[in-house]
Amino acid sequence: MSSVVAKRVTDGKDIPVKEFNEGEEPEEFWKLLNGKTEYSNQPYLVEKDIGARLFQCSDATGNFKVFEILNFTQDDLDDDDVMLLDTYHSVFVWIGRRANENEKSQANQTAIDYIRYADDGRSPDCPVYLVEAGNEPPFFTVYFRGWDYNTAKLGYDPYLRKLVQLSKQLSISSDLDKLAKDQQVEDNKQEKKLEETIAEAKEKEKNLVVLDPSSVEHKKDVTTDSGLKVYEYAFLRRGNRDPKVPYPDDVDTDRLEAHLSDKEFLEVFKVSKQEFYKFPRWKQLRVKKEVGLF
């Protein structure tokens, strides 16, 4: 094994390899490392690798949900949410730049409960580390193959990044790079629309008060193109409702925006329903959060 590692780190050069057991290192070995000091020798470092697991924590649907991401990479870290990385000997709570306070609080408690009820033989004193997006320590990034620090610091769009990577792999970079750039221009336009929508929604929110849902008039006998009953924005918006009072049975809580009339949908989102549903899912969830229809 040592000869294989030596060839990999020397680009295949055939050089002599000296092997020795821990505790029997010659003085020359430690001199090359600037002297012998304390080093990590926890028992788990030599145990069999159990494998890390990544979970996404989000309340984008209105309810806090946690689901596992298999075969994860750095691009799966969603800046809109909070992620849990379980490495068995520790659990990391990674906080995205745009994660809301509810997601942060719920994820922290989830990490604690996750360790408390784990039945895989881990220590009950397993530590929980909080990690902010863009400030990931090496003992976190080591679990993500090919970690890109530029992406982590600047928060590049992972979807666009994957498209560019794919273009290079397929040797048609010129066409796909142009497509990626065009898509970025279009995304910037849509982003601007979203920002205008968010700004207007925040301005409207200043004048909003918490309403009794039963006192708000809504169009019960009118339906949308998808067959859902039409309700007014003031009735559907979560910020106006008492969280203890449920929505009517005919309201799809995962698609609150679908209950708006075409006219009011345009007023709230600044785009038509057809345009909105062409947005990437992450953009749909983001603007729905901002206007209180999530």
C-alpha positions as semicolon CSV with decimal commas, in nm:
position;residue;x (nm);y (nm);z (nm)
1;M;0,000;0,000;0,000
2;S;0,281;0,244;0,085
3;S;0,441;0,197;-0,258
4;V;0,106;0,265;-0,427
5;V;0,058;0,586;-0,229
6;A;0,416;0,694;-0,300
7;K;0,365;0,658;-0,676
8;R;0,045;0,858;-0,665
9;V;0,197;1,152;-0,480
10;T;0,509;1,153;-0,703
11;D;0,327;1,122;-1,037
12;G;0,433;0,762;-1,089
13;K;0,804;0,800;-1,013
14;D;0,977;0,485;-0,893
15;I;1,148;0,594;-0,572
16;P;1,262;0,395;-0,269
17;V;1,005;0,368;0,012
18;K;1,090;0,331;0,380
19;E;0,828;0,179;0,610
20;F;0,818;0,184;0,991
21;N;0,557;0,141;1,263
22;E;0,410;0,421;1,473
23;G;0,644;0,498;1,760
24;E;0,951;0,376;1,569
25;E;0,998;0,682;1,346
26;P;1,361;0,790;1,290
27;E;1,471;1,143;1,384
28;E;1,503;1,231;1,013
29;F;1,128;1,167;0,969
30;W;1,030;1,422;1,235
31;K;1,282;1,679;1,109
32;L;1,106;1,681;0,771
33;L;0,783;1,763;0,959
34;N;0,947;2,050;1,154
35;G;0,984;1,845;1,469
36;K;0,771;1,600;1,665
37;T;0,460;1,748;1,829
38;E;0,127;1,616;1,951
39;Y;-0,094;1,475;1,675
40;S;-0,447;1,335;1,650
41;N;-0,456;0,974;1,763
42;Q;-0,819;0,925;1,857
43;P;-0,927;0,561;1,830
44;Y;-1,187;0,634;1,561
45;L;-0,914;0,749;1,320
46;V;-0,808;0,388;1,272
47;E;-1,154;0,234;1,282
48;K;-1,339;0,122;0,973
49;D;-1,494;0,410;0,779
50;I;-1,870;0,397;0,836
51;G;-1,950;0,657;0,570
52;A;-2,092;1,007;0,606
53;R;-2,460;1,092;0,547
54;L;-2,606;1,425;0,435
55;F;-2,958;1,548;0,521
56;Q;-3,143;1,857;0,398
57;C;-3,364;2,049;0,641
58;S;-3,628;2,281;0,494
59;D;-3,964;2,436;0,575
60;A;-4,031;2,549;0,217
61;T;-4,356;2,350;0,204
62;G;-4,485;2,507;0,525
63;N;-4,380;2,213;0,741
64;F;-4,025;2,145;0,860
65;K;-3,900;1,834;0,679
66;V;-3,572;1,642;0,677
67;F;-3,469;1,413;0,393
68;E;-3,146;1,234;0,306
69;I;-2,937;1,310;-0,003
70;L;-2,758;1,005;-0,140
71;N;-2,423;1,016;-0,322
72;F;-2,389;1,379;-0,216
73;T;-2,140;1,637;-0,340
74;Q;-2,058;1,997;-0,251
75;D;-2,323;2,113;-0,500
76;D;-2,593;1,955;-0,283
77;L;-2,534;2,215;-0,008
78;D;-2,838;2,439;-0,059
79;D;-2,789;2,802;0,051
80;D;-3,166;2,834;0,107
81;D;-3,171;2,563;0,374
82;V;-2,981;2,399;0,660
83;M;-2,795;2,070;0,609
84;L;-2,693;1,800;0,858
85;L;-2,373;1,605;0,791
86;D;-2,345;1,290;1,002
87;T;-1,991;1,147;1,014
88;Y;-2,078;0,906;1,300
89;H;-1,818;1,050;1,538
90;S;-1,960;1,402;1,498
91;V;-2,259;1,583;1,343
92;F;-2,229;1,912;1,155
93;V;-2,512;2,165;1,120
94;W;-2,431;2,358;0,800
95;I;-2,623;2,687;0,776
96;G;-2,700;2,823;0,429
97;R;-2,675;3,196;0,362
98;R;-3,051;3,230;0,305
99;A;-3,177;2,979;0,563
100;N;-3,448;3,126;0,786
101;E;-3,452;3,131;1,167
102;N;-3,708;2,852;1,195
103;E;-3,493;2,618;0,984
104;K;-3,185;2,700;1,193
105;S;-3,362;2,638;1,524
106;Q;-3,536;2,320;1,409
107;A;-3,217;2,179;1,255
108;N;-3,020;2,232;1,577
109;Q;-3,280;2,042;1,778
110;T;-3,297;1,773;1,509
111;A;-2,919;1,718;1,536
112;I;-2,944;1,677;1,913
113;D;-3,237;1,435;1,887
114;Y;-3,064;1,249;1,604
115;I;-2,771;1,166;1,832
116;R;-2,991;1,096;2,134
117;Y;-3,201;0,833;1,958
118;A;-2,930;0,682;1,737
119;D;-2,901;0,306;1,788
120;D;-2,579;0,254;1,590
121;G;-2,344;0,230;1,886
122;R;-2,211;0,585;1,870
123;S;-2,109;0,776;2,182
124;P;-2,390;0,977;2,346
125;D;-2,132;1,256;2,377
126;C;-2,099;1,280;1,999
127;P;-2,031;1,655;1,936
128;V;-2,247;1,884;1,720
129;Y;-2,062;2,153;1,523
130;L;-2,226;2,463;1,370
131;V;-2,076;2,555;1,032
132;E;-2,164;2,867;0,833
133;A;-2,169;2,862;0,453
134;G;-1,842;2,999;0,320
135;N;-1,652;2,927;0,644
136;E;-1,625;2,548;0,629
137;P;-1,328;2,402;0,825
138;P;-1,109;2,127;0,673
139;F;-1,255;1,857;0,898
140;F;-1,592;1,932;0,733
141;T;-1,479;1,972;0,370
142;V;-1,285;1,646;0,383
143;Y;-1,616;1,461;0,340
144;F;-1,681;1,633;0,004
145;R;-1,464;1,504;-0,276
146;G;-1,300;1,781;-0,479
147;W;-1,411;2,064;-0,248
148;D;-1,400;2,400;-0,430
149;Y;-1,321;2,687;-0,191
150;N;-1,408;2,952;-0,454
151;T;-1,757;2,807;-0,485
152;A;-1,791;2,794;-0,107
153;K;-1,677;3,154;-0,054
154;L;-1,871;3,316;-0,336
155;G;-2,182;3,098;-0,329
156;Y;-2,190;3,013;-0,701
157;D;-2,516;2,874;-0,841
158;P;-2,458;2,494;-0,826
159;Y;-2,697;2,425;-1,114
160;L;-2,510;2,654;-1,353
161;R;-2,180;2,514;-1,229
162;K;-2,292;2,158;-1,307
163;L;-2,394;2,264;-1,657
164;V;-2,051;2,411;-1,726
165;Q;-1,882;2,099;-1,589
166;L;-2,097;1,882;-1,811
167;S;-2,005;2,088;-2,116
168;K;-1,636;2,021;-2,052
169;Q;-1,692;1,649;-2,002
170;L;-1,879;1,616;-2,331
171;S;-1,618;1,817;-2,527
172;I;-1,878;2,063;-2,654
173;S;-1,781;2,343;-2,420
174;S;-1,821;2,625;-2,671
175;D;-2,191;2,560;-2,736
176;L;-2,282;2,472;-2,380
177;D;-2,077;2,755;-2,233
178;K;-2,275;2,994;-2,449
179;L;-2,595;2,826;-2,335
180;A;-2,481;2,860;-1,974
181;K;-2,401;3,228;-2,022
182;D;-2,736;3,289;-2,192
183;Q;-2,907;3,105;-1,909
184;Q;-2,719;3,318;-1,658
185;V;-2,840;3,634;-1,833
186;E;-3,196;3,503;-1,824
187;D;-3,156;3,402;-1,459
188;N;-3,033;3,752;-1,379
189;K;-3,345;3,898;-1,538
190;Q;-3,567;3,661;-1,344
191;E;-3,368;3,733;-1,028
192;K;-3,430;4,104;-1,076
193;K;-3,803;4,037;-1,112
194;L;-3,795;3,829;-0,795
195;E;-3,612;4,102;-0,605
196;E;-3,873;4,356;-0,718
197;T;-4,147;4,118;-0,607
198;I;-3,979;4,064;-0,271
199;A;-3,928;4,439;-0,218
200;E;-4,291;4,513;-0,299
201;A;-4,411;4,229;-0,076
202;K;-4,207;4,366;0,213
203;E;-4,349;4,712;0,153
204;K;-4,701;4,572;0,159
205;E;-4,621;4,376;0,473
206;K;-4,565;4,700;0,666
207;N;-4,933;4,780;0,627
208;L;-5,060;4,429;0,696
209;V;-5,215;4,316;1,022
210;V;-5,290;3,968;1,146
211;L;-5,636;3,881;1,028
212;D;-5,898;3,639;1,145
213;P;-5,923;3,402;0,843
214;S;-6,296;3,366;0,898
215;S;-6,340;3,741;0,850
216;V;-6,170;3,754;0,510
217;E;-6,392;3,728;0,208
218;H;-6,281;3,476;-0,048
219;K;-6,425;3,335;-0,368
220;K;-6,543;2,990;-0,272
221;D;-6,740;2,923;-0,587
222;V;-6,467;3,014;-0,837
223;T;-6,199;2,771;-0,948
224;T;-5,858;2,806;-1,116
225;D;-5,755;2,637;-1,439
226;S;-5,622;2,346;-1,233
227;G;-5,961;2,300;-1,066
228;L;-5,858;2,448;-0,729
229;K;-6,087;2,694;-0,552
230;V;-5,979;3,056;-0,569
231;Y;-5,885;3,228;-0,243
232;E;-5,755;3,579;-0,192
233;Y;-5,390;3,648;-0,109
234;A;-5,479;3,800;0,229
235;F;-5,656;3,477;0,325
236;L;-5,377;3,244;0,208
237;R;-5,073;3,435;0,334
238;R;-4,925;3,254;0,636
239;G;-4,819;3,578;0,806
240;N;-5,186;3,681;0,835
241;R;-5,305;3,358;0,994
242;D;-5,316;3,218;1,343
243;P;-5,091;2,909;1,312
244;K;-5,337;2,717;1,532
245;V;-5,618;2,765;1,280
246;P;-5,585;2,518;0,989
247;Y;-5,662;2,597;0,629
248;P;-5,991;2,467;0,484
249;D;-5,980;2,106;0,362
250;D;-5,993;2,214;-0,002
251;V;-5,669;2,415;0,023
252;D;-5,350;2,252;-0,110
253;T;-5,098;2,374;0,150
254;D;-4,804;2,269;-0,069
255;R;-4,931;2,489;-0,354
256;L;-5,093;2,788;-0,186
257;E;-5,005;3,012;-0,481
258;A;-5,213;2,792;-0,712
259;H;-5,532;2,910;-0,536
260;L;-5,478;3,272;-0,646
261;S;-5,671;3,410;-0,940
262;D;-5,458;3,485;-1,247
263;K;-5,498;3,857;-1,185
264;E;-5,395;3,851;-0,820
265;F;-5,115;3,602;-0,895
266;L;-4,967;3,856;-1,137
267;E;-5,001;4,136;-0,879
268;V;-4,826;3,933;-0,607
269;F;-4,553;3,755;-0,808
270;K;-4,511;4,007;-1,095
271;V;-4,512;3,717;-1,341
272;S;-4,787;3,496;-1,477
273;K;-4,849;3,146;-1,344
274;Q;-4,709;3,002;-1,667
275;E;-4,385;3,197;-1,625
276;F;-4,361;3,118;-1,254
277;Y;-4,382;2,742;-1,304
278;K;-4,099;2,762;-1,557
279;F;-3,866;2,884;-1,281
280;P;-3,625;2,628;-1,127
281;R;-3,779;2,473;-0,816
282;W;-3,533;2,651;-0,585
283;K;-3,643;2,990;-0,723
284;Q;-4,009;2,902;-0,684
285;L;-3,952;2,809;-0,319
286;R;-3,748;3,121;-0,252
287;V;-4,007;3,370;-0,379
288;K;-4,292;3,175;-0,215
289;K;-4,112;3,215;0,118
290;E;-4,070;3,586;0,064
291;V;-4,437;3,653;-0,015
292;G;-4,559;3,422;0,263
293;L;-4,711;3,148;0,044
294;F;-4,503;2,845;0,148
